[in-house]
Amino acid sequence: MNARLRSEPASEAVFLLRLEACHEQARAAMAGQDWHQLGEVARELDAVAGELNLAMAAGFASEKVDIRLQALIEFLHKALAQARALDTHLRQKEDDLRQERSAAVSHAVYKK
């Protein structure tokens, strides 16, 4: 890691470290199914992307950092898609349980 930091411009190294931190946070959020934290990571990544665009325009960061950013964005898109699918599944389960409970109450009232 230190050799990599010495061989790259400071701004590029900072971007790479921030992207790696985002990736680790995203992995941890996925493992713990912490969707709020995943949203926080997405917001941080958006901020990094904006700063990276400015740095690249000024010549302070290379395409290598942009490629790493794109890979992380792709990872987050997949993670957020999984979160949405799980949310949809859980909402459907909740609706099913609500309907079962309602049917059971109706059946109990009807039997009386």
CORBELCOR-V265917 format. One record per backbone hydrogen bond with DSSP energy under -1.0 kcal/mol. NH is the residue of the N-H (numbers start at 0). CO is the residue of the C=O. Records with the same first field share a line. If there is no record, write none. Layout:
# CORBELCOR-V265917
NH: CO / CO
This chain:
# CORBELCOR-V265917
4: 0
5: 1
6: 2
12: 8
13: 9
14: 10
15: 11
16: 12
17: 13
18: 14
19: 15
20: 16
21: 17
22: 18
23: 19
24: 20
25: 21
26: 22
27: 23
28: 24
29: 25
30: 26
31: 27
33: 28
34: 32
37: 33
38: 34
39: 35
40: 36
41: 37
42: 38
43: 39
44: 40
45: 41
46: 42
47: 43
48: 44
49: 45
50: 46
51: 47
52: 48
53: 49
54: 50
55: 51
56: 52
57: 53
59: 54
65: 61
66: 62
67: 63
68: 64
69: 65
70: 66
71: 67
72: 68
73: 69
74: 70
75: 71
76: 72
77: 73
78: 74
79: 75
80: 76
81: 77
82: 78
83: 79
84: 80
85: 81
86: 82
87: 83
88: 84
89: 85
90: 86
91: 87
92: 88
93: 89
94: 90
95: 91
96: 92
97: 93
98: 94
99: 95
100: 96
101: 97
102: 98
103: 99
104: 100
105: 101
106: 102
107: 103
108: 104
109: 105
110: 106
111: 107
